[in-house]
Amino acid sequence: MGVREGLLALLRNQPKHGYQLRGEFEQVTGQMWPLNIGQVYASLQRLERDDLIGVDHHDVVDRKSYRITDDGVSALRRWLLEPVPRDGERRDEVTMKLLMAEVSGAADVRDVIAVQRGATMHALQGFTHHKARVTGDEFATLVQLDRLILRCRAELDWLEMVEARVDARAGRRDAPIETQPREEQT
């Protein structure tokens, strides 16, 4: 998601100034996507340049108040209804480490897998504990944590599959290459 579209969404119902937008953005994303105020104002400048927002007025402390334009509403709607392509993330650092360990011999691929598995499991446990402590209807936080938990689980499944491929390639033909996800171990 672009910050620009998030700001347009927050301006949809009423004009706001930059610091309000920053605070609301962080609240709406469950405090999991912090924004630098400089990033907010740079995005607002581009949105204004592109005629997607306008400046309403300056308040008593000389802060600009921004409002969405009709073109901004159209752009926001297009973005919301456009699917996010899932054509494969071709650049992934974990994948790159595994491939480079295999080709270079600088580390055993199984060691790279073990280290990553430990880190991913630790992250999964942290996200799971965080989710268990969520109280009330914190929709944004729960949505974010669910996504993070499922990504960790998928990575653990994938690491297991890669390890089976490494074992099979190393001559351990008795090691099955799993194509089904393993049972949940959290």
C-alpha positions as CSV (number, residue, x, y, z in Angstrom):
1,M,0.0,0.0,0.0
2,G,1.1,3.4,-0.7
3,V,1.1,6.1,2.0
4,R,-0.6,8.4,-0.6
5,E,-3.7,6.2,-0.9
6,G,-3.9,5.8,2.9
7,L,-3.8,9.6,3.3
8,L,-6.5,9.9,0.6
9,A,-8.7,7.4,2.6
10,L,-8.2,9.4,5.8
11,L,-9.2,12.6,4.0
12,R,-12.4,11.1,2.5
13,N,-14.7,12.2,5.3
14,Q,-13.2,15.5,6.4
15,P,-10.2,17.8,6.0
16,K,-7.2,17.2,8.3
17,H,-3.7,18.6,8.8
18,G,-0.5,16.6,8.6
19,Y,-0.1,15.6,12.2
20,Q,-3.7,14.4,12.4
21,L,-3.2,12.3,9.3
22,R,0.0,10.8,10.8
23,G,-1.8,9.9,14.0
24,E,-4.9,8.5,12.4
25,F,-2.8,6.5,9.9
26,E,-0.9,4.8,12.7
27,Q,-4.1,4.2,14.6
28,V,-5.9,2.7,11.6
29,T,-2.9,0.4,10.9
30,G,-2.8,-0.9,14.5
31,Q,0.4,1.0,15.3
32,M,2.2,-1.4,13.0
33,W,3.0,1.0,10.3
34,P,4.7,4.0,11.8
35,L,5.1,7.1,9.6
36,N,7.7,9.8,9.7
37,I,6.0,13.2,9.6
38,G,8.4,14.2,6.8
39,Q,7.0,11.2,4.7
40,V,3.5,12.5,5.4
41,Y,4.2,16.0,4.2
42,A,6.2,14.8,1.2
43,S,3.2,12.6,0.2
44,L,0.8,15.5,0.8
45,Q,2.9,17.7,-1.5
46,R,2.7,15.1,-4.3
47,L,-1.0,14.6,-3.8
48,E,-1.5,18.4,-4.0
49,R,0.7,18.6,-7.1
50,D,-1.4,15.8,-8.7
51,D,-4.6,17.6,-7.9
52,L,-5.8,14.8,-5.7
53,I,-6.1,17.0,-2.6
54,G,-6.4,20.7,-2.0
55,V,-5.6,23.0,0.8
56,D,-8.6,24.2,2.7
57,H,-7.2,26.8,5.1
58,H,-4.6,27.5,7.7
59,D,-5.6,27.2,11.3
60,V,-4.6,29.4,14.3
61,V,-1.2,27.8,14.5
62,D,-0.7,28.2,10.7
63,R,-1.2,24.5,9.9
64,K,-2.6,23.7,6.5
65,S,-5.8,21.7,6.4
66,Y,-6.0,19.3,3.5
67,R,-9.2,18.1,1.7
68,I,-9.6,15.4,-0.9
69,T,-10.7,16.5,-4.4
70,D,-13.1,14.7,-6.7
71,D,-10.1,13.4,-8.7
72,G,-8.7,12.2,-5.3
73,V,-11.9,10.3,-4.5
74,S,-11.8,8.6,-8.0
75,A,-8.1,7.7,-7.5
76,L,-8.8,6.3,-4.1
77,R,-11.8,4.2,-5.3
78,R,-9.7,2.9,-8.3
79,W,-6.9,1.9,-5.9
80,L,-9.3,0.2,-3.4
81,L,-10.9,-1.9,-6.1
82,E,-7.7,-2.8,-8.0
83,P,-6.5,-6.3,-6.9
84,V,-2.9,-6.6,-5.6
85,P,-1.0,-8.7,-8.1
86,R,0.3,-12.0,-6.7
87,D,2.6,-12.8,-9.5
88,G,5.4,-13.8,-7.1
89,E,7.8,-11.8,-5.0
90,R,10.9,-12.6,-7.0
91,R,13.3,-10.9,-4.5
92,D,13.3,-12.4,-1.1
93,E,16.3,-12.3,1.2
94,V,15.7,-15.7,2.8
95,T,15.5,-17.3,-0.6
96,M,18.6,-15.5,-1.7
97,K,20.5,-16.7,1.3
98,L,19.5,-20.3,0.7
99,L,20.5,-20.1,-2.9
100,M,23.8,-18.4,-2.2
101,A,24.7,-20.8,0.6
102,E,24.1,-23.7,-1.9
103,V,26.2,-22.2,-4.7
104,S,29.0,-20.8,-2.5
105,G,29.5,-23.4,0.1
106,A,30.2,-20.7,2.6
107,A,27.5,-22.1,4.9
108,D,25.6,-25.3,4.9
109,V,22.1,-24.8,3.6
110,R,20.7,-26.8,6.5
111,D,22.3,-24.4,8.9
112,V,20.8,-21.4,7.1
113,I,17.4,-23.1,7.3
114,A,17.8,-23.9,11.0
115,V,18.7,-20.3,11.8
116,Q,15.9,-18.9,9.8
117,R,13.4,-21.5,11.2
118,G,14.4,-20.4,14.7
119,A,14.0,-16.7,13.9
120,T,10.6,-17.3,12.2
121,M,9.4,-19.5,15.1
122,H,10.4,-16.8,17.6
123,A,8.6,-14.2,15.5
124,L,5.5,-16.4,15.3
125,Q,5.5,-16.9,19.1
126,G,5.8,-13.2,19.6
127,F,2.9,-12.4,17.2
128,T,0.8,-15.1,18.8
129,H,1.5,-13.8,22.3
130,H,0.7,-10.2,21.2
131,K,-2.6,-11.4,19.6
132,A,-3.5,-13.2,22.9
133,R,-3.1,-9.9,24.8
134,V,-5.3,-7.9,22.4
135,T,-8.4,-6.7,24.2
136,G,-11.7,-5.5,22.8
137,D,-12.3,-4.9,19.2
138,E,-8.9,-3.8,17.9
139,F,-9.7,-4.7,14.3
140,A,-6.6,-3.1,12.7
141,T,-4.2,-4.8,15.2
142,L,-5.9,-8.2,14.8
143,V,-5.9,-8.0,11.0
144,Q,-2.2,-7.2,11.0
145,L,-1.3,-9.9,13.5
146,D,-3.3,-12.5,11.6
147,R,-1.4,-11.7,8.4
148,L,2.0,-11.9,10.2
149,I,1.1,-15.1,11.9
150,L,0.0,-16.8,8.7
151,R,3.1,-15.5,6.9
152,C,5.3,-17.1,9.6
153,R,3.4,-20.4,9.3
154,A,3.8,-20.4,5.6
155,E,7.5,-19.7,5.8
156,L,7.9,-22.5,8.3
157,D,6.1,-24.9,5.9
158,W,8.3,-23.6,3.0
159,L,11.5,-24.1,5.0
160,E,10.5,-27.6,5.7
161,M,10.0,-28.3,2.0
162,V,13.3,-26.7,1.1
163,E,15.1,-28.9,3.7
164,A,13.4,-32.0,2.2
165,R,14.7,-30.9,-1.2
166,V,18.2,-30.4,0.2
167,D,18.1,-33.8,1.8
168,A,16.8,-35.5,-1.4
169,R,19.4,-33.7,-3.5
170,A,22.2,-34.8,-1.1
171,G,21.3,-38.4,-1.8
172,R,18.9,-39.0,1.0
173,R,16.2,-40.3,-1.4
174,D,14.2,-41.6,1.6
175,A,13.5,-38.0,2.5
176,P,10.1,-37.2,1.1
177,I,9.6,-33.8,-0.5
178,E,6.4,-32.6,1.0
179,T,3.9,-30.8,-1.1
180,Q,1.3,-30.4,1.7
181,P,1.7,-28.0,4.6
182,R,2.6,-29.7,7.9
183,E,0.3,-29.7,10.8
184,E,0.4,-26.5,12.9
185,Q,3.0,-26.6,15.6
186,T,2.3,-23.3,17.5
